[in-house]
Amino acid sequence: MWYLLSLLLVAICAAQTTDGGRGELPGMRKDIFDQMKDAKNKGPTGQTAKRPECPKSDQLSPFRAFCIVQGQIYVKINDTEEKCRRIVSIGGANASALFEASRTCGAVGEWKRRVAEELSAVYFVGGWEEWPKSDGEPVEIEFEDGNVSVPITPENYEVIKECWARGCGCEQAANPKMKAILISLLAICVFGIGSDGVKLVWEKFFGTKKDKEKKEKKEKKEKKEKKEKKSKKGDDEVTGDESTETKSEKDDGDDGKSSKETDGEGKDETDEKDEKDETKESKDEEVDR
């Protein structure tokens, strides 16, 4: 008994809020504890629901050409048609309804591809029942000028799968403004590449004004250096001749001095001989006396 009363008391205390339930009243301001409690009761937030996968397509199509331009569908139902015609509805579903149904499943950025290639899957997602059940059965297509029943075939599916992204040759997909812009950009690119090529060829064979000025400066510098070297070499030769002359004069002076000394010695010897002769003659004269 006491055990049951204790459990009941604990349950009542756990259910009691921190402010006595006043935060739940209209107009009452909630504090941080009330916000934490609300977040706990709501569970994890910020999780987006995963998009469901689209059902598989039957890979059948009633069209020979298909394009989507500015929210409208343009098609050809045979190869003999010259122009693509705008569709009002396919089996009771208009273009806007098909686009909305295609956006409810599969990858987000592929809704146009699903309308073009997987039309049967889009019909299933949208809840329409007018799509044929098998190959060769017709589907009702409403154009601006009337209704036509066209059979669905795998050959048409293969054609649409290959060409719908490029417009399948429909003139509505050939935007003249965009075409003019692309042609202008192409012309600018060609002109730019051509001018750069001509410029490179010209610079290679004839050089630029800066290259010519640089070459002239280089030639002037080389001439100046050559002239300075030549003048320096001439000064060295003159200095060498002067030193040679000085050396020759010095040698000549030494030779003159040596000849003078030699002459002086020869003169002394002659004088001594003359004195000896005179002495001998005076002695002979005395003997004769």
C-alpha positions as a Markdown table, in Angstrom:
| # | Residue | x | y | z |
|---|---|---|---|---|
| 1 | Met | 0.0 | 0.0 | 0.0 |
| 2 | Trp | 2.7 | 2.5 | 1.0 |
| 3 | Tyr | 4.7 | 1.5 | -2.0 |
| 4 | Leu | 1.8 | 2.4 | -4.4 |
| 5 | Leu | 1.3 | 5.7 | -2.6 |
| 6 | Ser | 5.0 | 6.5 | -3.0 |
| 7 | Leu | 4.9 | 5.8 | -6.8 |
| 8 | Leu | 1.8 | 8.0 | -7.1 |
| 9 | Leu | 3.5 | 10.9 | -5.3 |
| 10 | Val | 6.7 | 10.6 | -7.5 |
| 11 | Ala | 4.5 | 10.7 | -10.6 |
| 12 | Ile | 2.7 | 13.8 | -9.4 |
| 13 | Cys | 6.0 | 15.6 | -8.6 |
| 14 | Ala | 7.4 | 14.7 | -12.0 |
| 15 | Ala | 4.4 | 16.1 | -13.8 |
| 16 | Gln | 4.7 | 19.4 | -11.9 |
| 17 | Thr | 6.4 | 22.2 | -13.8 |
| 18 | Thr | 8.9 | 24.6 | -12.3 |
| 19 | Asp | 6.4 | 27.5 | -12.4 |
| 20 | Gly | 3.4 | 25.6 | -11.3 |
| 21 | Gly | 2.0 | 25.5 | -14.9 |
| 22 | Arg | 1.8 | 29.3 | -15.2 |
| 23 | Gly | 4.0 | 29.3 | -18.4 |
| 24 | Glu | 1.2 | 27.4 | -20.2 |
| 25 | Leu | -1.3 | 30.1 | -19.7 |
| 26 | Pro | -2.1 | 32.5 | -22.6 |
| 27 | Gly | 0.0 | 35.6 | -22.6 |
| 28 | Met | 2.5 | 34.3 | -20.0 |
| 29 | Arg | 6.2 | 34.7 | -20.8 |
| 30 | Lys | 8.2 | 31.5 | -20.8 |
| 31 | Asp | 11.6 | 31.2 | -19.1 |
| 32 | Ile | 14.6 | 29.2 | -20.2 |
| 33 | Phe | 13.4 | 26.1 | -18.4 |
| 34 | Asp | 10.0 | 26.2 | -20.2 |
| 35 | Gln | 11.8 | 26.5 | -23.5 |
| 36 | Met | 14.0 | 23.6 | -22.7 |
| 37 | Lys | 11.0 | 21.5 | -21.8 |
| 38 | Asp | 9.1 | 22.4 | -25.0 |
| 39 | Ala | 12.2 | 21.5 | -27.1 |
| 40 | Lys | 12.4 | 18.1 | -25.3 |
| 41 | Asn | 8.7 | 17.4 | -25.8 |
| 42 | Lys | 8.9 | 18.3 | -29.5 |
| 43 | Gly | 11.9 | 16.1 | -30.2 |
| 44 | Pro | 14.7 | 16.8 | -32.7 |
| 45 | Thr | 14.0 | 19.5 | -35.2 |
| 46 | Gly | 15.7 | 20.7 | -38.4 |
| 47 | Gln | 15.4 | 17.4 | -40.1 |
| 48 | Thr | 13.8 | 17.6 | -43.5 |
| 49 | Ala | 11.7 | 14.8 | -44.9 |
| 50 | Lys | 13.5 | 12.7 | -47.5 |
| 51 | Arg | 12.1 | 13.0 | -51.0 |
| 52 | Pro | 10.6 | 9.8 | -52.2 |
| 53 | Glu | 11.9 | 8.1 | -55.3 |
| 54 | Cys | 9.8 | 8.3 | -58.5 |
| 55 | Pro | 8.3 | 5.1 | -59.8 |
| 56 | Lys | 10.0 | 3.4 | -62.8 |
| 57 | Ser | 9.1 | 4.6 | -66.3 |
| 58 | Asp | 7.6 | 2.3 | -68.9 |
| 59 | Gln | 10.1 | 3.8 | -71.4 |
| 60 | Leu | 7.3 | 4.7 | -73.9 |
| 61 | Ser | 6.6 | 8.0 | -75.5 |
| 62 | Pro | 4.1 | 9.5 | -78.1 |
| 63 | Phe | 6.4 | 12.2 | -79.3 |
| 64 | Arg | 9.1 | 12.5 | -82.0 |
| 65 | Ala | 10.4 | 15.8 | -80.8 |
| 66 | Phe | 10.1 | 17.5 | -77.4 |
| 67 | Cys | 11.3 | 20.7 | -75.7 |
| 68 | Ile | 10.4 | 22.8 | -72.8 |
| 69 | Val | 10.6 | 26.6 | -73.3 |
| 70 | Gln | 9.4 | 29.2 | -70.7 |
| 71 | Gly | 7.1 | 26.8 | -68.9 |
| 72 | Gln | 5.5 | 25.4 | -72.1 |
| 73 | Ile | 5.8 | 22.0 | -73.8 |
| 74 | Tyr | 6.4 | 21.9 | -77.6 |
| 75 | Val | 6.3 | 18.6 | -79.5 |
| 76 | Lys | 6.1 | 16.8 | -82.8 |
| 77 | Ile | 4.0 | 13.7 | -83.1 |
| 78 | Asn | 5.6 | 12.6 | -86.4 |
| 79 | Asp | 8.7 | 13.4 | -88.6 |
| 80 | Thr | 6.6 | 15.0 | -91.3 |
| 81 | Glu | 5.7 | 18.0 | -89.2 |
| 82 | Glu | 7.7 | 21.2 | -90.0 |
| 83 | Lys | 7.2 | 22.9 | -86.7 |
| 84 | Cys | 6.8 | 21.9 | -83.0 |
| 85 | Arg | 3.3 | 22.6 | -81.6 |
| 86 | Arg | 2.4 | 23.7 | -78.1 |
| 87 | Ile | 0.6 | 21.2 | -76.0 |
| 88 | Val | -2.5 | 22.2 | -74.0 |
| 89 | Ser | -2.8 | 18.9 | -72.2 |
| 90 | Ile | -1.8 | 15.3 | -72.3 |
| 91 | Gly | -4.4 | 12.8 | -71.2 |
| 92 | Gly | -6.2 | 15.6 | -69.3 |
| 93 | Ala | -3.1 | 16.9 | -67.5 |
| 94 | Asn | -1.7 | 20.3 | -68.5 |
| 95 | Ala | 1.9 | 21.3 | -68.5 |
| 96 | Ser | 1.8 | 23.1 | -65.2 |
| 97 | Ala | 0.2 | 20.1 | -63.4 |
| 98 | Leu | 2.9 | 17.8 | -65.0 |
| 99 | Phe | 5.7 | 20.0 | -63.8 |
| 100 | Glu | 4.3 | 20.1 | -60.2 |
| 101 | Ala | 3.9 | 16.4 | -60.1 |
| 102 | Ser | 7.4 | 15.9 | -61.4 |
| 103 | Arg | 8.8 | 18.1 | -58.6 |
| 104 | Thr | 7.3 | 15.8 | -55.9 |
| 105 | Cys | 9.7 | 12.9 | -56.3 |
| 106 | Gly | 13.3 | 12.1 | -57.3 |
| 107 | Ala | 16.2 | 14.5 | -57.6 |
| 108 | Val | 15.3 | 18.2 | -57.3 |
| 109 | Gly | 17.2 | 19.3 | -60.5 |
| 110 | Glu | 15.8 | 16.6 | -62.8 |
| 111 | Trp | 12.1 | 17.5 | -63.0 |
| 112 | Lys | 12.3 | 18.5 | -66.7 |
| 113 | Arg | 14.1 | 15.2 | -67.6 |
| 114 | Arg | 11.3 | 13.2 | -65.8 |
| 115 | Val | 8.6 | 15.0 | -67.8 |
| 116 | Ala | 10.4 | 14.3 | -71.1 |
| 117 | Glu | 11.7 | 10.8 | -70.5 |
| 118 | Glu | 9.5 | 9.4 | -67.7 |
| 119 | Leu | 6.1 | 10.7 | -68.5 |
| 120 | Ser | 4.3 | 7.5 | -67.3 |
| 121 | Ala | 6.0 | 7.9 | -63.9 |
| 122 | Val | 4.9 | 11.5 | -63.6 |
| 123 | Tyr | 1.3 | 10.4 | -64.5 |
| 124 | Phe | 1.4 | 7.9 | -61.7 |
| 125 | Val | 2.7 | 10.4 | -59.2 |
| 126 | Gly | 0.1 | 12.9 | -60.2 |
| 127 | Gly | -2.8 | 10.4 | -59.9 |
| 128 | Trp | -4.0 | 10.5 | -63.5 |
| 129 | Glu | -5.3 | 7.4 | -65.0 |
| 130 | Glu | -5.4 | 8.2 | -68.7 |
| 131 | Trp | -1.9 | 7.0 | -69.5 |
| 132 | Pro | -2.0 | 3.8 | -71.8 |
| 133 | Lys | -1.2 | 0.5 | -70.2 |
| 134 | Ser | 1.0 | -1.0 | -72.9 |
| 135 | Asp | 3.0 | -0.4 | -76.1 |
| 136 | Gly | 1.0 | 0.8 | -79.1 |
| 137 | Glu | -2.0 | 2.1 | -77.1 |
| 138 | Pro | -3.0 | 5.7 | -77.9 |
| 139 | Val | -3.0 | 8.7 | -75.5 |
| 140 | Glu | -5.1 | 11.8 | -76.1 |
| 141 | Ile | -3.1 | 15.0 | -76.7 |
| 142 | Glu | -4.8 | 18.4 | -76.9 |
| 143 | Phe | -3.2 | 21.1 | -79.1 |
| 144 | Glu | -4.3 | 24.6 | -79.7 |
| 145 | Asp | -5.8 | 23.6 | -83.0 |
| 146 | Gly | -7.5 | 20.3 | -81.8 |
| 147 | Asn | -7.1 | 16.9 | -80.2 |
| 148 | Val | -5.1 | 14.0 | -81.5 |
| 149 | Ser | -4.8 | 10.4 | -80.4 |
| 150 | Val | -1.1 | 9.2 | -80.6 |
| 151 | Pro | 0.2 | 5.7 | -79.8 |
| 152 | Ile | 3.1 | 5.4 | -77.4 |
| 153 | Thr | 6.2 | 3.5 | -78.7 |
| 154 | Pro | 9.7 | 2.6 | -77.4 |
| 155 | Glu | 11.2 | 4.0 | -80.6 |
| 156 | Asn | 9.8 | 7.5 | -79.8 |
| 157 | Tyr | 11.2 | 7.1 | -76.3 |
| 158 | Glu | 14.7 | 6.5 | -77.6 |
| 159 | Val | 14.5 | 9.5 | -79.9 |
| 160 | Ile | 13.3 | 11.9 | -77.1 |
| 161 | Lys | 15.9 | 10.6 | -74.7 |
| 162 | Glu | 18.7 | 11.6 | -77.1 |
| 163 | Cys | 17.5 | 15.0 | -78.2 |
| 164 | Trp | 15.1 | 16.7 | -75.7 |
| 165 | Ala | 17.9 | 18.5 | -73.9 |
| 166 | Arg | 19.0 | 20.1 | -77.2 |
| 167 | Gly | 15.5 | 21.0 | -78.2 |
| 168 | Cys | 15.1 | 18.2 | -80.8 |
| 169 | Gly | 15.3 | 20.8 | -83.6 |
| 170 | Cys | 12.3 | 22.8 | -82.4 |
| 171 | Glu | 12.5 | 26.5 | -83.5 |
| 172 | Gln | 11.1 | 27.5 | -80.1 |
| 173 | Ala | 14.3 | 26.2 | -78.4 |
| 174 | Ala | 16.5 | 28.2 | -80.8 |
| 175 | Asn | 16.5 | 31.4 | -78.9 |
| 176 | Pro | 17.6 | 34.1 | -81.4 |
| 177 | Lys | 18.8 | 36.5 | -78.7 |
| 178 | Met | 20.9 | 33.9 | -77.0 |
| 179 | Lys | 22.2 | 32.7 | -80.4 |
| 180 | Ala | 23.2 | 36.3 | -81.2 |
| 181 | Ile | 25.0 | 36.6 | -77.9 |
| 182 | Leu | 26.9 | 33.3 | -78.4 |
| 183 | Ile | 27.9 | 34.3 | -82.0 |
| 184 | Ser | 29.1 | 37.7 | -80.7 |
| 185 | Leu | 31.2 | 36.0 | -77.9 |
| 186 | Leu | 32.6 | 33.6 | -80.5 |
| 187 | Ala | 33.5 | 36.5 | -82.8 |
| 188 | Ile | 35.2 | 38.3 | -79.9 |
| 189 | Cys | 37.2 | 35.1 | -79.0 |
| 190 | Val | 38.3 | 34.6 | -82.5 |
| 191 | Phe | 39.3 | 38.2 | -83.0 |
| 192 | Gly | 41.2 | 38.2 | -79.7 |
| 193 | Ile | 43.1 | 34.9 | -80.5 |
| 194 | Gly | 43.8 | 36.2 | -84.1 |
| 195 | Ser | 45.1 | 39.5 | -82.9 |
| 196 | Asp | 47.3 | 37.8 | -80.3 |
| 197 | Gly | 48.7 | 35.5 | -83.0 |
| 198 | Val | 49.5 | 38.3 | -85.4 |
| 199 | Lys | 51.1 | 40.2 | -82.6 |
| 200 | Leu | 53.3 | 37.3 | -81.7 |
| 201 | Val | 54.4 | 36.7 | -85.3 |
| 202 | Trp | 55.2 | 40.4 | -85.8 |
| 203 | Glu | 57.3 | 40.5 | -82.6 |
| 204 | Lys | 59.1 | 37.3 | -83.6 |
| 205 | Phe | 60.2 | 38.6 | -87.1 |
| 206 | Phe | 60.3 | 42.3 | -86.6 |
| 207 | Gly | 60.4 | 42.9 | -82.9 |
| 208 | Thr | 58.8 | 45.7 | -80.9 |
| 209 | Lys | 59.8 | 49.3 | -80.4 |
| 210 | Lys | 61.0 | 48.4 | -76.9 |
| 211 | Asp | 63.1 | 45.6 | -78.3 |
| 212 | Lys | 64.6 | 48.0 | -80.9 |
| 213 | Glu | 65.4 | 50.6 | -78.2 |
| 214 | Lys | 66.9 | 48.0 | -76.0 |
| 215 | Lys | 69.1 | 46.6 | -78.9 |
| 216 | Glu | 70.3 | 50.2 | -79.8 |
| 217 | Lys | 71.2 | 50.9 | -76.2 |
| 218 | Lys | 73.1 | 47.6 | -76.0 |
| 219 | Glu | 75.0 | 48.4 | -79.2 |
| 220 | Lys | 75.9 | 51.9 | -78.0 |
| 221 | Lys | 77.1 | 50.4 | -74.7 |
| 222 | Glu | 79.2 | 47.8 | -76.5 |
| 223 | Lys | 80.7 | 50.5 | -78.8 |
| 224 | Lys | 81.5 | 52.7 | -75.8 |
| 225 | Glu | 83.2 | 49.8 | -73.9 |
| 226 | Lys | 85.2 | 48.9 | -77.0 |
| 227 | Lys | 86.3 | 52.5 | -77.4 |
| 228 | Glu | 87.3 | 52.8 | -73.7 |
| 229 | Lys | 89.3 | 49.5 | -74.0 |
| 230 | Lys | 91.1 | 50.8 | -77.2 |
| 231 | Ser | 92.0 | 54.1 | -75.6 |
| 232 | Lys | 93.3 | 52.3 | -72.5 |
| 233 | Lys | 95.4 | 50.1 | -74.6 |
| 234 | Gly | 97.0 | 53.1 | -76.4 |
| 235 | Asp | 97.8 | 54.7 | -73.1 |
| 236 | Asp | 99.6 | 51.5 | -72.0 |
| 237 | Glu | 101.6 | 51.5 | -75.2 |
| 238 | Val | 102.7 | 55.1 | -74.8 |
| 239 | Thr | 103.8 | 54.4 | -71.2 |
| 240 | Gly | 105.7 | 51.4 | -72.3 |
| 241 | Asp | 107.6 | 53.5 | -75.0 |
| 242 | Glu | 108.5 | 56.1 | -72.5 |
| 243 | Ser | 109.9 | 53.6 | -70.1 |
| 244 | Thr | 111.9 | 52.0 | -72.9 |
| 245 | Glu | 113.4 | 55.4 | -73.9 |
| 246 | Thr | 114.3 | 56.2 | -70.3 |
| 247 | Lys | 116.0 | 52.8 | -70.0 |
| 248 | Ser | 118.0 | 53.4 | -73.3 |
| 249 | Glu | 119.1 | 56.8 | -72.1 |
| 250 | Lys | 120.3 | 55.3 | -68.9 |
| 251 | Asp | 122.2 | 52.7 | -70.7 |
| 252 | Asp | 123.8 | 55.3 | -73.0 |
| 253 | Gly | 124.9 | 57.3 | -69.9 |
| 254 | Asp | 126.5 | 54.3 | -68.4 |
| 255 | Asp | 128.3 | 53.6 | -71.7 |
| 256 | Gly | 129.6 | 57.2 | -71.9 |
| 257 | Lys | 130.8 | 57.0 | -68.3 |
| 258 | Ser | 132.6 | 53.8 | -69.0 |
| 259 | Ser | 134.3 | 55.2 | -72.1 |
| 260 | Lys | 135.4 | 58.2 | -70.2 |
| 261 | Glu | 136.9 | 56.1 | -67.5 |
| 262 | Thr | 138.7 | 54.0 | -70.1 |
| 263 | Asp | 140.0 | 57.1 | -71.9 |
| 264 | Gly | 141.3 | 58.5 | -68.6 |
| 265 | Glu | 143.2 | 55.3 | -67.8 |
| 266 | Gly | 144.7 | 55.2 | -71.3 |
| 267 | Lys | 145.9 | 58.8 | -70.9 |
| 268 | Asp | 147.6 | 58.0 | -67.6 |
| 269 | Glu | 149.4 | 55.1 | -69.1 |
| 270 | Thr | 150.7 | 57.3 | -72.0 |
| 271 | Asp | 152.0 | 60.0 | -69.6 |
| 272 | Glu | 153.9 | 57.4 | -67.6 |
| 273 | Lys | 155.5 | 56.1 | -70.7 |
| 274 | Asp | 156.5 | 59.6 | -71.9 |
| 275 | Glu | 158.1 | 60.3 | -68.5 |
| 276 | Lys | 160.1 | 57.1 | -68.6 |
| 277 | Asp | 161.3 | 58.0 | -72.1 |
| 278 | Glu | 162.4 | 61.5 | -70.9 |
| 279 | Thr | 164.2 | 60.0 | -67.9 |
| 280 | Lys | 166.1 | 57.5 | -70.2 |
| 281 | Glu | 167.1 | 60.3 | -72.6 |
| 282 | Ser | 168.4 | 62.5 | -69.8 |
| 283 | Lys | 170.5 | 59.6 | -68.5 |
| 284 | Asp | 172.0 | 59.0 | -71.9 |
| 285 | Glu | 173.0 | 62.7 | -72.3 |
| 286 | Glu | 174.8 | 62.5 | -68.9 |
| 287 | Val | 176.8 | 59.5 | -70.0 |
| 288 | Asp | 177.9 | 61.2 | -73.2 |
| 289 | Arg | 179.2 | 64.1 | -71.2 |
